[in-house]
Amino acid sequence: MDDWKVMGTYPDYNDEAYHEFKRWSDVCEDIALYPEANVRLVKDEQGGVRVEISRALISYFEGTPGEF
């Protein structure tokens, strides 16, 4: 099972990527998870970026046990 799920991919770090990252960071804070441990921006080989969320955050929405 993958520990991270891609929530958005972008050709470069731009406003859209920032807003997606910020949106998921705000969700973490709302449900009492640490954003720095549950949301990340990953740069790919082609210079693009992707926003990923952790298994713990995903499990909150699935109603399954997470890694809290």
Residue frames as qw, qx, qy, qz and C-alpha x, y, z in Angstrom:
[[0.000, 0.890, 0.455, 0.000, 0.00, 0.00, 0.00],
 [0.392, 0.487, -0.021, 0.780, 1.33, 3.43, -0.95],
 [0.347, -0.470, -0.498, 0.640, 1.80, 5.81, 1.97],
 [0.036, 0.462, -0.001, -0.886, 1.10, 8.93, -0.13],
 [0.450, 0.595, 0.656, 0.118, -1.62, 9.79, -2.65],
 [0.228, 0.018, 0.279, 0.933, -1.14, 12.34, -5.41],
 [0.158, 0.690, 0.582, -0.400, -3.84, 15.01, -5.23],
 [0.391, 0.900, 0.080, -0.175, -2.60, 17.25, -8.04],
 [0.700, -0.078, 0.316, 0.636, 0.20, 17.55, -10.59],
 [0.176, 0.951, 0.068, -0.247, 1.45, 20.79, -12.09],
 [0.764, 0.539, -0.049, 0.351, 4.03, 21.61, -14.79],
 [0.393, 0.361, -0.380, 0.756, 5.85, 23.92, -12.36],
 [0.260, -0.467, -0.616, 0.578, 5.44, 25.48, -8.95],
 [0.042, -0.368, -0.301, -0.879, 2.70, 28.04, -9.57],
 [0.387, -0.210, 0.271, -0.856, -0.35, 29.56, -7.88],
 [0.829, -0.095, -0.321, -0.448, -2.46, 26.47, -8.55],
 [0.707, 0.064, -0.642, 0.289, 0.09, 24.17, -6.92],
 [0.087, 0.205, -0.522, 0.823, 0.42, 26.51, -3.96],
 [0.565, -0.190, 0.070, -0.800, -3.36, 26.72, -3.47],
 [0.858, -0.062, -0.467, -0.205, -3.76, 22.92, -3.64],
 [0.542, 0.111, -0.638, 0.536, -0.96, 22.50, -1.10],
 [0.120, -0.199, 0.372, -0.899, -2.45, 25.19, 1.15],
 [0.706, -0.197, -0.211, -0.646, -5.95, 23.70, 0.89],
 [0.841, -0.103, -0.529, 0.036, -4.78, 20.28, 2.11],
 [0.351, 0.161, -0.551, 0.740, -2.64, 21.90, 4.81],
 [0.373, -0.246, 0.167, -0.879, -5.74, 23.74, 6.07],
 [0.829, -0.177, -0.385, -0.366, -7.72, 20.48, 6.07],
 [0.660, 0.033, -0.632, 0.406, -5.02, 18.90, 8.26],
 [0.050, 0.176, -0.441, 0.879, -5.21, 21.73, 10.75],
 [0.588, -0.231, -0.101, -0.769, -9.01, 21.51, 10.82],
 [0.911, -0.186, -0.304, -0.207, -8.89, 17.84, 11.82],
 [0.549, -0.753, 0.354, -0.080, -5.95, 18.23, 14.22],
 [0.916, 0.084, 0.150, 0.361, -3.22, 16.65, 12.08],
 [0.320, -0.674, 0.261, 0.612, 0.16, 18.26, 11.51],
 [0.633, 0.745, -0.003, -0.209, 0.32, 19.62, 7.94],
 [0.111, 0.763, -0.626, -0.113, 4.11, 19.26, 7.78],
 [0.346, -0.237, 0.907, -0.039, 3.78, 15.51, 8.37],
 [0.523, 0.370, 0.749, -0.169, 0.73, 14.90, 6.16],
 [0.539, 0.818, 0.190, -0.065, 0.99, 17.14, 3.08],
 [0.509, -0.468, 0.398, 0.603, 4.00, 17.53, 0.83],
 [0.531, 0.789, -0.137, -0.279, 5.14, 19.04, -2.46],
 [0.756, -0.198, 0.520, 0.344, 7.36, 16.76, -4.53],
 [0.282, 0.731, -0.363, -0.503, 9.40, 17.97, -7.48],
 [0.923, 0.190, 0.333, 0.028, 9.58, 15.49, -10.36],
 [0.658, -0.150, 0.427, 0.602, 12.35, 14.84, -12.89],
 [0.356, 0.565, 0.477, 0.572, 10.75, 17.06, -15.55],
 [0.143, 0.152, -0.150, 0.966, 10.64, 20.11, -13.28],
 [0.480, -0.495, -0.381, -0.616, 6.97, 19.79, -12.38],
 [0.128, -0.226, 0.718, -0.646, 5.53, 19.38, -8.91],
 [0.531, -0.356, -0.689, -0.341, 2.87, 17.24, -7.33],
 [0.404, -0.434, 0.394, -0.703, 0.87, 17.65, -4.14],
 [0.575, -0.063, -0.816, -0.020, 0.64, 14.48, -2.06],
 [0.558, -0.531, 0.230, -0.595, -1.27, 13.64, 1.11],
 [0.040, -0.345, 0.907, -0.239, -0.48, 10.96, 3.68],
 [0.410, -0.214, -0.874, -0.149, -2.26, 7.68, 4.40],
 [0.132, -0.342, -0.673, 0.642, -3.34, 9.14, 7.78],
 [0.255, 0.308, 0.025, -0.916, -5.18, 12.00, 6.07],
 [0.432, 0.037, -0.696, -0.573, -6.70, 9.70, 3.46],
 [0.309, -0.227, -0.912, 0.148, -7.93, 7.32, 6.15],
 [0.115, 0.272, 0.444, -0.846, -9.77, 10.16, 7.88],
 [0.482, 0.261, -0.195, -0.813, -12.02, 10.53, 4.82],
 [0.521, 0.074, -0.797, -0.296, -12.32, 6.78, 4.21],
 [0.726, -0.454, 0.133, -0.499, -13.30, 6.06, 7.81],
 [0.925, 0.048, -0.344, 0.154, -10.55, 3.45, 8.12],
 [0.671, -0.670, 0.036, 0.316, -7.86, 3.21, 10.78],
 [0.455, 0.839, -0.195, 0.227, -4.96, 5.48, 9.94],
 [0.731, 0.067, -0.355, 0.578, -1.44, 5.96, 11.14],
 [0.217, -0.885, -0.031, -0.410, -2.13, 8.46, 13.92]]
